[in-house]
Amino acid sequence: MPITVFDVRGIPSGRREAIEAAVGAAGRTLSAPHEAWITTDPVRGGFKVLVTGPHGFERSVSFAMDENSGAITAHVRAALED
């Protein structure tokens, strides 16, 4: 079940679709629904992904704006497994 991305704020349109797809792909093996919010991270100059799920699950992962899709998927998947 993929992660549902509810909101993407401040991400340049050229990157938005690839980032959303990478985050969604990280959740393909999840058995319960999870949600994500993606926003710019002005402190680090990149973007942040907040993932929430059942039983109070919440993880946040920060990325550089030019991070590749494979790395985004891998880091979000690793955060889901913690």
Order of alpha helices (4+ residues) and beta strands (2+ residues): beta-alpha-beta-beta-beta-alpha
